[in-house]
């Protein structure tokens, strides 16, 4: 007698269904919203148990299994969940976004349609200065007078660029060429479909305090307003084991071990042996690896050894 397959029901997440299609505003004229999704916390567990079989019976709770998977970087079960977003984002921000090549993308075409008549504008108090230490980052803000002047210049430039673009189109110029002088602040729209594993990687990089402010606002909105509602157990594990976690390199482990067993002097000797500190008597210069270790020591409640010896 032929055995009938078990009837399966599609996992649904009421909290995500409640916000399906709702645009969450980002920046001055951007948004992100969920178009569709597949899977849930339950789907991660289901995929893991199909893969591992009897081996998962040692984990009695779904929450425990999800946290085990993420803690030990068993990523495949998280790929069983997918989500599709509709985003409206400035082109300069989109350039960073599209570097995450582990997604399916369909973007608004300015070869076929007129460019979106909206450009991201910067408020007078939000013009950032270039960081002195980080070549791709910012640090501090321009004062109010400079901010007012910069915002006025921006508005004039954007209005002129749009006027030139529209005049070209009205004169019969091909849209694919007429668009070439539009600024990167012009908004574009796209569908962006990604699995949860790769979405977590995107969020880890783009929610980081060192990420550019504009894309950080999109990432934070996606994470805190959408993913947290979609897969709350996986989201909390992601926060615990990725976002708010700290990994130690072999060198960092050795320095901390020396600090714990031999005190600050031993930690200094260890750091110097690994090239984190200059030879004794020489000037202490900037070192990115040492700065990372100092941040971790501070977070763990340790005084910086080479600043106390």
Backbone bond lengths (Angstrom), bond angles and torsions (degrees), N, CA, C in turn:
res aa  C-N    CA-C-N  psi(-1)  N-CA   C-N-CA  omega(-1)  CA-C   N-CA-C  phi
1 X - - - 1.463 - - 1.528 108.89 -
2 X 1.308 115.43 131.09 1.458 119.58 -176.84 1.527 110.61 -70.64
3 X 1.340 115.11 129.85 1.456 119.87 -179.44 1.519 110.24 -82.59
4 X 1.318 115.95 130.72 1.456 120.44 -179.05 1.523 109.96 -82.85
5 X 1.329 115.23 139.80 1.461 120.46 178.73 1.526 110.23 -69.76
6 X 1.311 115.01 146.17 1.458 120.41 178.03 1.527 110.02 -65.95
7 X 1.326 115.98 134.89 1.448 120.09 178.57 1.525 109.31 -75.87
8 X 1.307 116.25 127.86 1.455 121.58 -178.77 1.519 110.64 -107.98
9 X 1.321 115.84 143.60 1.455 121.50 176.73 1.521 109.00 -106.79
10 X 1.304 115.62 141.54 1.456 121.01 179.15 1.522 109.65 -68.57
11 X 1.344 117.70 128.04 1.465 119.84 177.55 1.524 110.74 -62.11
12 X 1.316 116.06 134.74 1.460 121.12 176.97 1.519 108.55 -125.45
13 X 1.316 114.94 149.25 1.470 121.71 179.83 1.524 106.86 -124.46
14 X 1.342 118.29 99.32 1.471 121.17 -176.97 1.526 113.46 -53.21
15 X 1.336 117.11 -38.43 1.469 119.86 -178.63 1.520 111.54 -63.96
16 X 1.336 116.83 -32.29 1.464 120.11 178.42 1.526 110.19 -82.35
17 X 1.326 116.72 -36.69 1.465 119.68 176.36 1.524 111.05 -58.97
18 X 1.329 116.56 -33.73 1.465 120.63 -178.59 1.525 112.51 -65.44
19 X 1.348 117.26 -25.34 1.473 119.85 -178.52 1.531 111.68 -111.16
20 X 1.317 117.78 7.57 1.462 121.64 -179.87 1.529 109.82 -57.91
21 X 1.313 116.52 124.16 1.459 121.17 179.56 1.516 114.34 83.22
22 X 1.323 118.26 -7.90 1.469 120.65 -179.14 1.528 110.24 -77.13
23 X 1.334 117.70 123.42 1.477 118.76 -179.96 1.522 111.50 -81.23
24 X 1.333 116.01 120.50 1.459 120.77 172.92 1.522 107.57 -89.60
25 X 1.312 116.58 120.89 1.458 120.77 -175.50 1.520 110.92 -71.20
26 X 1.335 115.77 139.12 1.457 122.43 177.93 1.530 107.91 -136.92
27 X 1.321 117.34 137.92 1.469 123.05 -175.95 1.521 109.35 56.89
28 X 1.343 117.97 -148.09 1.463 118.83 -174.25 1.524 113.33 -88.75
29 X 1.348 117.45 -29.01 1.466 118.58 -177.65 1.528 112.09 -144.93
30 X 1.325 117.24 18.36 1.454 120.60 179.38 1.512 111.69 -98.54
31 X 1.313 115.66 170.52 1.454 120.00 175.27 1.521 109.67 -160.21
32 X 1.319 115.22 166.40 1.457 122.56 170.92 1.525 106.77 -141.75
33 X 1.323 116.25 137.06 1.465 119.81 177.87 1.522 109.78 -147.39
34 X 1.326 115.70 156.31 1.459 121.64 179.99 1.521 109.02 -88.03
35 X 1.331 115.59 128.83 1.459 121.31 176.53 1.527 110.30 -94.62
36 X 1.328 116.57 -41.14 1.465 121.19 -179.26 1.525 108.68 -162.25
37 X 1.322 116.45 166.16 1.459 120.62 178.08 1.512 110.09 -154.09
38 X 1.304 116.12 160.49 1.458 122.55 175.56 1.516 108.16 -138.11
39 X 1.330 116.53 128.03 1.448 120.49 175.23 1.515 113.80 96.44
40 X 1.340 114.88 174.77 1.452 123.34 -176.28 1.525 107.67 -161.13
41 X 1.329 116.49 -176.59 1.466 119.43 172.35 1.528 110.57 -52.65
42 X 1.319 115.80 -40.63 1.462 121.44 -179.26 1.523 111.63 -61.10
43 X 1.324 117.34 -34.54 1.464 121.33 -179.59 1.518 111.64 -67.54
44 X 1.325 117.18 -34.30 1.468 121.24 177.41 1.521 109.59 -63.40
45 X 1.326 115.66 -46.31 1.462 121.42 179.40 1.522 110.59 -63.49
46 X 1.308 116.16 -44.87 1.470 120.94 -179.37 1.522 110.89 -59.48
47 X 1.335 116.69 -44.54 1.465 120.52 -179.65 1.521 111.35 -64.95
48 X 1.325 116.78 -40.35 1.460 120.37 -179.23 1.522 110.58 -65.28
49 X 1.295 117.61 -40.91 1.460 119.93 -176.59 1.515 111.91 -73.45
50 X 1.312 117.32 -29.57 1.466 119.66 173.05 1.515 109.53 -65.93
51 X 1.341 116.44 -40.11 1.458 121.68 -177.12 1.521 112.32 -72.82
52 X 1.337 116.47 -45.41 1.458 119.94 -171.80 1.526 114.00 -94.71
53 X 1.347 116.66 -14.81 1.460 120.40 177.49 1.509 112.72 59.07
54 X 1.323 116.54 -129.45 1.454 121.20 -174.55 1.520 112.77 -65.18
55 X 1.307 115.82 -20.66 1.458 118.73 -178.10 1.509 114.12 -61.54
56 X 1.345 118.03 -22.67 1.460 119.83 -177.76 1.519 112.23 -85.40
57 X 1.309 119.02 -5.76 1.459 119.58 -176.74 1.525 112.41 -67.51
58 X 1.338 116.62 -14.22 1.458 119.52 176.62 1.526 111.14 -73.35
59 X 1.311 117.57 -18.96 1.463 122.09 178.35 1.517 107.23 -101.21
60 X 1.304 116.49 111.82 1.459 119.75 -170.45 1.518 114.05 -84.39
61 X 1.314 116.99 -23.58 1.453 119.16 -176.20 1.523 111.03 -114.60
62 X 1.342 115.60 146.47 1.461 119.88 175.71 1.526 110.81 -59.00
63 X 1.324 116.20 -41.16 1.462 119.97 -179.94 1.524 110.24 -60.73
64 X 1.327 116.11 -44.12 1.454 119.71 -179.80 1.507 112.18 -63.28
65 X 1.336 116.74 -37.60 1.462 120.10 -179.96 1.527 111.10 -68.34
66 X 1.329 117.03 -45.12 1.467 120.17 179.42 1.528 110.49 -60.15
67 X 1.305 116.52 -43.03 1.463 119.77 -179.66 1.526 110.83 -67.96
68 X 1.327 116.94 -37.09 1.471 120.74 176.01 1.527 110.22 -61.76
69 X 1.323 116.56 -45.74 1.466 120.75 -178.43 1.521 111.22 -60.12
70 X 1.319 116.36 -46.44 1.462 118.99 -176.71 1.525 110.70 -73.03
71 X 1.324 116.41 -36.22 1.466 120.49 -179.45 1.520 111.84 -63.54
72 X 1.335 115.72 -35.80 1.464 120.83 -177.36 1.535 112.29 -102.17
73 X 1.339 116.07 12.02 1.466 122.64 173.93 1.527 112.69 60.05
74 X 1.321 116.88 39.04 1.465 121.77 169.94 1.527 106.17 -87.98
75 X 1.325 116.56 92.80 1.462 120.89 -165.62 1.522 115.04 -89.54
76 X 1.334 118.11 -22.78 1.462 120.30 -172.97 1.523 113.53 -55.20
77 X 1.341 120.81 -44.07 1.467 119.42 -179.86 1.525 113.64 -58.00
78 X 1.331 117.41 -29.05 1.461 120.22 179.86 1.533 111.41 -73.49
79 X 1.330 116.42 -19.72 1.464 120.36 177.70 1.531 111.79 -74.31
80 X 1.328 117.43 -10.18 1.464 121.08 179.24 1.528 112.01 -76.06
81 X 1.325 117.03 -13.90 1.466 121.85 177.25 1.522 109.15 -101.91
82 X 1.314 116.48 132.90 1.466 121.02 178.23 1.521 109.80 -131.99
83 X 1.321 115.11 154.69 1.462 120.48 179.07 1.527 108.85 -145.59
84 X 1.321 115.74 143.56 1.474 120.90 -179.66 1.533 108.73 -118.07
85 X 1.325 114.62 125.11 1.456 122.02 179.96 1.521 111.04 -108.29
86 X 1.310 114.89 151.78 1.460 122.65 166.00 1.521 105.20 -111.36
87 X 1.336 116.90 118.90 1.464 120.24 -175.47 1.519 110.41 -122.00
88 X 1.300 115.05 147.63 1.468 123.40 172.16 1.518 105.81 -123.78
89 X 1.330 116.30 117.42 1.459 120.58 -165.86 1.523 110.01 -148.27
90 X 1.347 118.74 144.19 1.473 119.90 175.95 1.528 110.79 -63.36
91 X 1.318 116.05 147.79 1.465 120.36 -173.94 1.529 112.98 -62.29
92 X 1.334 118.48 -34.78 1.462 118.63 179.54 1.528 110.82 -67.05
93 X 1.315 116.59 -35.60 1.460 121.64 175.84 1.536 110.31 -71.25
94 X 1.323 116.10 -38.42 1.466 121.38 179.43 1.525 111.46 -63.85
95 X 1.325 117.48 -31.96 1.469 121.17 177.24 1.528 111.19 -58.22
96 X 1.319 116.81 -40.63 1.464 120.46 177.45 1.532 110.46 -71.66
97 X 1.316 115.58 -41.33 1.459 122.04 -178.15 1.524 110.33 -59.38
98 X 1.330 116.90 -46.30 1.466 121.32 -172.87 1.516 111.96 -72.47
99 X 1.319 118.10 -10.82 1.469 120.65 174.71 1.528 111.32 -65.71
100 X 1.319 116.55 -21.19 1.472 120.31 175.84 1.527 106.74 -79.57
101 X 1.307 115.44 94.41 1.462 121.41 -168.02 1.529 113.52 -84.70
102 X 1.324 116.77 5.32 1.470 120.84 -177.18 1.525 110.18 -97.04
103 X 1.323 116.44 50.69 1.460 121.69 -179.72 1.523 108.36 -150.91
104 X 1.329 115.64 167.40 1.464 121.86 174.26 1.516 107.72 -104.78
105 X 1.332 116.55 130.02 1.461 120.83 -171.16 1.519 110.89 -131.34
106 X 1.324 115.96 138.00 1.458 121.64 168.27 1.521 107.47 -135.60
107 X 1.343 116.31 111.96 1.461 121.18 -172.94 1.519 111.40 -103.03
108 X 1.309 115.10 151.11 1.456 124.02 173.45 1.535 109.13 -54.25
109 X 1.332 116.86 132.87 1.461 120.85 -175.30 1.518 111.29 -102.39
110 X 1.341 115.99 119.08 1.462 119.93 175.23 1.525 112.04 -88.05
111 X 1.329 116.80 2.57 1.470 119.77 168.24 1.525 109.34 -80.56
112 X 1.328 115.39 -31.48 1.470 121.07 -175.31 1.527 111.47 -98.50
113 X 1.325 116.48 -39.76 1.472 121.35 -175.98 1.524 109.98 -118.19
114 X 1.322 115.08 161.04 1.463 120.26 176.24 1.524 109.65 -65.15
115 X 1.313 117.15 142.13 1.458 121.67 177.70 1.525 109.54 -58.26
116 X 1.307 116.32 143.30 1.461 121.84 179.35 1.527 109.14 -58.98
117 X 1.320 115.28 131.18 1.463 120.33 -176.24 1.533 109.79 -85.98
118 X 1.307 115.36 66.10 1.469 121.58 177.55 1.519 108.31 -159.42
119 X 1.322 116.34 137.08 1.457 121.84 177.63 1.518 108.75 -132.32
120 X 1.309 115.80 140.89 1.460 120.72 -178.53 1.527 109.17 -71.17
121 X 1.329 115.60 128.53 1.460 120.63 -179.73 1.519 110.55 -114.30
122 X 1.321 114.41 148.18 1.451 121.61 -176.78 1.518 109.93 -101.58
123 X 1.325 116.23 127.41 1.466 120.51 178.20 1.528 110.09 -65.64
124 X 1.316 115.93 155.79 1.463 121.22 -174.15 1.524 112.91 -56.78
125 X 1.313 117.61 -32.92 1.452 120.44 -177.35 1.510 114.80 -93.40
126 X 1.345 116.64 9.95 1.463 120.06 -174.32 1.523 114.13 -115.56
127 X 1.337 117.79 14.71 1.470 120.13 177.09 1.524 108.90 -81.41
128 X 1.333 116.60 117.20 1.461 122.07 -173.32 1.532 111.77 -94.04
129 X 1.325 115.67 148.65 1.468 122.18 175.91 1.528 109.75 -91.08
130 X 1.319 116.19 154.07 1.462 122.10 177.23 1.525 109.86 -67.23
131 X 1.324 115.97 136.03 1.461 120.77 176.29 1.527 110.25 -68.39
132 X 1.323 116.39 141.93 1.470 120.77 177.95 1.524 111.19 -79.02
133 X 1.333 117.01 -25.71 1.460 121.08 -175.23 1.524 113.45 -101.37
134 X 1.319 116.98 -28.58 1.468 121.96 -175.89 1.522 108.98 -115.77
135 X 1.318 117.23 111.37 1.461 121.14 -174.48 1.525 113.24 -65.30
136 X 1.351 117.96 -22.01 1.461 118.92 -179.48 1.534 111.88 -109.46
137 X 1.337 116.71 16.23 1.454 119.83 -177.47 1.512 112.73 -124.00
138 X 1.325 115.33 177.77 1.456 121.84 -179.35 1.520 109.81 -121.55
139 X 1.345 115.14 166.07 1.453 120.00 -175.79 1.523 108.87 -159.99
140 X 1.312 116.81 111.81 1.455 120.53 178.61 1.528 112.24 77.59
141 X 1.351 115.11 179.50 1.462 121.13 -174.56 1.530 110.96 -132.13
142 X 1.330 115.65 157.50 1.458 121.42 171.82 1.526 108.86 -71.66
143 X 1.326 116.35 155.07 1.468 119.10 -179.59 1.530 110.07 -73.53
144 X 1.319 116.22 174.03 1.459 121.95 -172.78 1.530 112.67 -60.48
145 X 1.332 116.71 -41.68 1.465 119.89 -178.17 1.522 110.69 -64.71
146 X 1.332 116.56 -46.70 1.462 120.13 178.00 1.528 110.29 -64.27
147 X 1.328 116.78 -39.90 1.462 120.40 -179.98 1.511 112.39 -61.24
148 X 1.322 116.12 -40.86 1.470 120.96 178.58 1.524 110.46 -63.22
149 X 1.320 116.15 -43.27 1.477 120.51 179.65 1.529 110.62 -65.59
150 X 1.318 117.48 -43.23 1.464 121.30 -178.67 1.525 111.84 -65.45
151 X 1.317 116.67 -38.30 1.467 119.68 178.89 1.524 111.09 -68.31
152 X 1.328 116.42 -37.03 1.471 120.28 177.78 1.530 110.25 -65.95
153 X 1.332 117.08 -42.51 1.467 121.01 177.02 1.530 110.94 -61.66
154 X 1.316 115.60 -42.76 1.465 119.86 -179.99 1.525 110.71 -60.76
155 X 1.306 116.59 -47.19 1.464 121.15 -178.77 1.527 110.43 -60.56
156 X 1.330 117.16 -44.33 1.463 121.24 179.95 1.534 110.80 -63.14
157 X 1.331 117.21 -44.74 1.462 121.65 -179.88 1.529 111.52 -62.58
158 X 1.327 116.37 -45.58 1.463 120.06 -177.99 1.525 111.59 -65.52
159 X 1.314 116.60 -42.10 1.467 119.99 179.69 1.524 111.13 -64.74
160 X 1.341 116.13 -38.88 1.471 119.64 178.77 1.528 110.77 -67.28
161 X 1.322 116.87 -43.83 1.462 120.73 -179.83 1.525 110.86 -61.66
162 X 1.328 116.80 -41.57 1.465 119.77 179.48 1.523 110.67 -66.49
163 X 1.325 116.19 -39.42 1.462 120.50 179.42 1.528 111.24 -62.62
164 X 1.337 116.34 -43.18 1.466 121.01 178.75 1.531 109.74 -64.07
165 X 1.307 116.38 -43.33 1.470 121.02 179.93 1.534 110.97 -59.91
166 X 1.313 116.79 -48.81 1.464 120.45 -178.25 1.526 111.59 -65.71
167 X 1.343 116.72 -36.01 1.473 119.71 177.66 1.523 110.40 -64.85
168 X 1.313 117.98 -39.50 1.464 121.39 177.77 1.526 111.23 -63.03
169 X 1.325 115.61 -46.10 1.470 120.07 -179.28 1.529 109.88 -62.67
170 X 1.340 116.38 -45.06 1.469 120.41 -178.97 1.529 111.89 -65.63
171 X 1.334 117.07 -25.23 1.463 121.16 178.29 1.529 111.72 -81.57
172 X 1.327 116.37 -4.50 1.459 120.10 178.04 1.518 114.67 98.09
173 X 1.321 118.37 7.46 1.456 120.40 178.50 1.526 110.23 -67.04
174 X 1.331 116.85 144.01 1.464 121.81 177.07 1.523 109.76 -58.85
175 X 1.315 115.94 134.72 1.466 120.03 -177.78 1.528 112.06 -59.54
176 X 1.339 116.40 -32.99 1.461 119.25 -178.35 1.514 111.95 -64.84
177 X 1.346 117.15 -23.85 1.465 120.60 177.75 1.516 111.82 -98.92
178 X 1.303 116.58 -34.32 1.467 120.35 -178.38 1.524 111.65 -61.06
179 X 1.311 117.15 -27.37 1.467 121.59 -174.69 1.527 114.27 -79.02
180 X 1.326 118.28 -12.22 1.468 121.02 -163.63 1.524 114.47 -64.18
181 X 1.326 118.64 -20.31 1.465 120.25 -179.07 1.527 113.02 -105.16
182 X 1.314 116.83 10.47 1.465 119.08 174.39 1.527 109.51 -68.62
183 X 1.315 118.33 141.28 1.472 120.27 -178.59 1.532 111.95 -73.12
184 X 1.331 115.03 160.87 1.458 120.86 -179.43 1.519 112.36 -69.01
185 X 1.324 117.67 -10.19 1.465 120.48 176.78 1.522 112.23 -76.61
186 X 1.338 117.68 -8.32 1.467 121.20 178.76 1.525 110.36 -62.75
187 X 1.306 116.02 134.37 1.470 120.16 179.56 1.520 111.15 -75.86
188 X 1.324 115.39 143.24 1.449 122.32 170.46 1.525 107.81 -126.08
189 X 1.321 116.67 166.84 1.462 121.33 178.02 1.522 109.26 -130.27
190 X 1.322 115.85 152.44 1.461 119.96 -178.52 1.517 110.00 -158.99
191 X 1.334 114.35 155.33 1.459 121.28 164.05 1.523 106.52 -93.70
192 X 1.315 116.34 134.89 1.464 122.51 -177.25 1.529 108.00 -132.92
193 X 1.330 116.67 109.16 1.467 121.43 -177.96 1.518 109.01 -111.34
194 X 1.344 116.69 129.74 1.454 120.60 -171.90 1.522 109.19 -148.65
195 X 1.346 116.58 149.93 1.466 118.90 174.79 1.527 109.34 -84.36
196 X 1.332 115.67 164.46 1.460 120.65 -172.14 1.525 112.55 -65.68
197 X 1.310 117.65 -36.52 1.471 119.96 178.58 1.523 110.65 -59.06
198 X 1.322 117.40 -49.50 1.463 120.92 -178.66 1.526 111.95 -73.99
199 X 1.334 117.09 -28.28 1.461 119.78 174.56 1.524 110.40 -66.10
200 X 1.325 116.92 -40.85 1.461 119.79 176.54 1.529 111.09 -60.23
201 X 1.337 117.27 -39.27 1.466 120.06 178.72 1.532 110.25 -64.64
202 X 1.321 116.92 -43.15 1.466 122.07 176.74 1.531 110.08 -58.19
203 X 1.330 116.27 -47.98 1.458 120.41 -177.26 1.522 111.58 -66.53
204 X 1.331 117.44 -38.19 1.459 120.77 179.15 1.530 110.62 -59.46
205 X 1.332 116.89 -42.85 1.462 120.54 -179.07 1.521 112.23 -76.17
206 X 1.324 117.30 -41.29 1.462 120.56 -169.90 1.524 113.93 -92.09
207 X 1.320 118.50 -13.03 1.461 120.80 172.32 1.527 111.29 -88.64
208 X 1.304 116.55 -10.94 1.458 121.54 -177.50 1.535 110.01 -60.55
209 X 1.340 118.14 141.39 1.468 120.78 -179.93 1.523 113.92 -57.42
210 X 1.346 117.52 -22.63 1.467 120.16 179.88 1.531 112.68 -83.97
211 X 1.338 117.52 -10.62 1.464 120.18 179.04 1.524 109.96 -69.68
212 X 1.335 116.72 156.42 1.459 120.09 178.87 1.527 109.99 -59.89
213 X 1.321 116.26 138.91 1.467 122.15 -174.13 1.525 112.49 -52.33
214 X 1.334 116.94 -45.96 1.463 120.04 -172.94 1.532 111.91 -62.56
215 X 1.340 117.90 -47.83 1.464 118.98 -179.67 1.523 110.61 -73.64
216 X 1.324 116.56 -25.69 1.464 119.80 176.28 1.523 110.95 -64.26
217 X 1.322 117.20 -33.70 1.457 120.59 178.12 1.529 111.09 -66.88
218 X 1.342 116.52 -38.50 1.474 119.50 176.67 1.525 110.29 -67.36
219 X 1.331 116.82 -45.97 1.460 120.33 -177.83 1.523 110.91 -62.48
220 X 1.329 117.31 -43.48 1.455 120.25 180.00 1.520 111.47 -63.79
221 X 1.320 116.44 -38.40 1.465 120.24 178.10 1.523 110.45 -64.46
222 X 1.328 116.62 -45.66 1.462 120.29 179.48 1.529 110.54 -61.89
223 X 1.324 116.40 -45.93 1.454 119.97 -176.90 1.516 113.01 -68.31
224 X 1.335 115.97 -54.68 1.458 120.95 -170.64 1.525 113.37 -78.63
225 X 1.326 117.89 -30.69 1.463 120.14 -176.16 1.521 112.95 -97.80
226 X 1.340 117.41 -25.16 1.464 119.93 -172.37 1.526 112.28 -116.08
227 X 1.337 117.31 -57.91 1.470 119.60 -176.48 1.529 110.69 -63.73
228 X 1.326 117.14 -38.06 1.459 120.47 178.93 1.521 111.78 -61.25
229 X 1.336 116.72 -30.93 1.470 120.50 177.53 1.524 111.64 -81.85
230 X 1.315 116.41 -30.77 1.470 121.96 -175.36 1.527 112.03 -76.30
231 X 1.330 116.99 -54.20 1.471 122.01 -177.23 1.532 108.29 -130.41
232 X 1.315 118.42 73.07 1.469 120.64 -172.52 1.525 114.39 -60.02
233 X 1.340 117.66 -36.83 1.464 119.13 -179.92 1.521 111.08 -69.41
234 X 1.321 117.40 -44.80 1.469 121.12 178.16 1.523 110.43 -65.74
235 X 1.318 117.57 -37.05 1.467 121.46 179.33 1.523 110.50 -62.36
236 X 1.327 117.76 -45.02 1.455 120.28 -179.74 1.523 110.86 -65.41
237 X 1.335 116.68 -39.29 1.467 119.71 176.68 1.527 110.72 -63.65
238 X 1.325 117.25 -38.70 1.461 122.39 177.72 1.524 110.54 -62.55
239 X 1.321 117.42 -42.18 1.464 120.69 177.21 1.528 110.73 -63.69
240 X 1.330 116.02 -43.41 1.460 120.76 -175.23 1.521 112.69 -70.63
241 X 1.334 116.81 -41.51 1.466 120.17 -170.70 1.523 114.38 -102.59
242 X 1.316 116.92 -9.95 1.470 119.53 -178.74 1.526 111.53 -124.51
243 X 1.332 116.73 -63.82 1.463 120.50 -173.36 1.521 111.80 -64.32
244 X 1.321 116.34 -48.08 1.463 120.22 -174.73 1.521 112.49 -103.48
245 X 1.315 117.19 16.71 1.456 121.90 179.68 1.529 109.98 -98.82
246 X 1.327 115.69 167.78 1.459 120.96 179.05 1.522 108.66 -139.95
247 X 1.310 116.41 123.85 1.464 121.25 178.49 1.524 109.51 -97.40
248 X 1.315 116.04 143.24 1.467 121.37 179.88 1.527 109.57 -109.20
249 X 1.322 116.30 130.87 1.452 120.95 173.83 1.525 109.40 -75.66
250 X 1.320 116.17 170.78 1.467 119.95 177.76 1.529 110.67 -61.73
251 X 1.331 116.98 -38.80 1.472 120.44 179.09 1.524 110.41 -65.74
252 X 1.334 115.98 -45.84 1.464 119.89 -179.55 1.532 111.17 -62.09
253 X 1.330 115.82 -40.14 1.463 120.33 177.98 1.526 110.54 -61.52
254 X 1.325 116.54 -41.90 1.469 120.55 -179.51 1.523 111.57 -64.46
255 X 1.338 116.99 -41.71 1.461 120.44 -179.57 1.533 110.31 -66.58
256 X 1.320 117.12 -42.77 1.466 120.31 179.90 1.526 110.74 -66.89
257 X 1.321 116.53 -38.91 1.466 120.12 176.96 1.530 110.44 -62.33
258 X 1.330 116.71 -42.12 1.466 120.58 177.92 1.524 110.88 -63.36
259 X 1.328 115.75 -39.75 1.465 120.62 178.51 1.526 110.69 -62.80
260 X 1.318 116.07 -40.89 1.457 121.42 -176.87 1.532 112.16 -71.85
261 X 1.321 116.73 -36.48 1.473 119.83 -175.06 1.523 113.46 -95.51
262 X 1.335 117.59 -29.37 1.457 119.64 -174.39 1.502 115.53 -123.26
263 X 1.354 117.08 -2.25 1.449 120.25 178.46 1.523 113.35 86.24
264 X 1.351 117.08 -178.40 1.474 122.05 -176.39 1.524 114.35 -55.24
265 X 1.318 117.85 -40.60 1.471 120.07 -177.91 1.521 111.05 -62.77
266 X 1.331 116.59 -41.00 1.459 120.42 179.04 1.526 110.77 -66.95
267 X 1.341 116.84 -37.28 1.476 120.63 178.63 1.525 110.23 -65.81
268 X 1.337 116.74 -38.86 1.472 121.13 178.02 1.523 109.70 -63.12
269 X 1.315 116.66 -44.78 1.471 120.02 178.83 1.524 110.84 -61.04
270 X 1.323 116.62 -41.72 1.466 120.66 179.61 1.518 110.74 -64.90
271 X 1.335 116.24 -45.25 1.466 120.27 180.00 1.520 110.86 -62.66
272 X 1.320 116.44 -39.03 1.473 120.36 179.78 1.533 110.39 -67.11
273 X 1.341 117.21 -36.84 1.467 120.12 -179.36 1.528 111.94 -66.67
274 X 1.326 116.56 -24.66 1.468 120.76 179.51 1.528 112.22 -95.32
275 X 1.326 117.54 3.48 1.456 120.64 178.36 1.513 114.60 81.66
276 X 1.335 117.61 11.42 1.462 120.32 177.79 1.530 111.35 -77.97
277 X 1.322 116.04 -22.96 1.460 122.06 177.95 1.524 108.85 -124.63
278 X 1.355 118.13 149.90 1.472 120.70 178.14 1.532 109.44 -74.89
279 X 1.320 117.48 166.07 1.469 120.16 174.90 1.524 110.49 -54.54
280 X 1.315 116.68 152.16 1.464 122.19 -176.86 1.535 110.17 -56.35
281 X 1.320 114.87 132.75 1.459 120.79 178.73 1.515 113.65 96.75
282 X 1.345 118.02 -15.60 1.464 120.69 179.81 1.527 110.75 -91.12
283 X 1.327 115.38 157.75 1.462 121.86 -176.72 1.528 110.65 -66.18
284 X 1.347 116.05 139.03 1.462 122.35 177.67 1.524 108.82 -81.75
285 X 1.326 116.67 114.26 1.463 121.73 -179.93 1.520 110.49 -106.68
286 X 1.337 115.30 169.93 1.457 120.51 -178.30 1.528 111.76 -62.33
287 X 1.317 115.53 140.02 1.459 121.76 178.59 1.523 107.61 -148.04
288 X 1.332 117.68 113.55 1.469 121.54 -174.55 1.528 111.77 -61.51
289 X 1.338 116.77 -39.98 1.461 120.00 -178.65 1.525 110.76 -66.79
290 X 1.325 115.77 -39.24 1.464 119.25 177.97 1.529 110.47 -67.27
291 X 1.340 117.20 -38.11 1.463 120.72 178.71 1.523 111.28 -62.44
292 X 1.335 115.93 -39.83 1.468 119.43 177.33 1.527 110.55 -62.33
293 X 1.331 116.38 -42.93 1.463 120.34 178.90 1.527 110.66 -64.34
294 X 1.317 117.32 -40.63 1.464 120.34 178.71 1.520 111.27 -60.54
295 X 1.342 116.67 -40.10 1.473 120.24 178.41 1.524 110.85 -62.87
296 X 1.326 116.33 -40.81 1.465 120.17 -179.84 1.528 111.17 -69.41
297 X 1.321 117.36 -39.88 1.460 120.56 177.22 1.532 110.81 -61.36
298 X 1.320 116.21 -43.50 1.463 120.81 178.75 1.521 110.84 -62.22
299 X 1.341 116.81 -43.82 1.463 121.09 179.81 1.523 111.74 -62.94
300 X 1.339 116.93 -30.62 1.466 121.86 -179.48 1.528 112.40 -87.36
301 X 1.329 116.75 -1.71 1.459 120.26 176.48 1.511 115.31 89.83
302 X 1.342 117.35 13.48 1.462 121.30 179.14 1.532 110.58 -93.21
303 X 1.315 116.49 145.29 1.463 120.51 168.19 1.528 108.21 -75.62
304 X 1.329 117.02 148.51 1.461 120.74 179.54 1.526 108.34 -71.08
305 X 1.332 118.64 115.56 1.483 121.15 -172.17 1.514 113.49 -56.25
306 X 1.338 119.04 -45.67 1.459 121.53 -174.54 1.523 112.45 -75.92
307 X 1.324 116.29 -2.83 1.459 119.41 174.78 1.532 111.02 -101.96
308 X 1.325 115.36 -5.25 1.464 118.95 -178.06 1.518 112.89 -116.53
309 X 1.369 115.52 -10.24 1.481 118.66 -179.18 1.523 109.48 -86.92
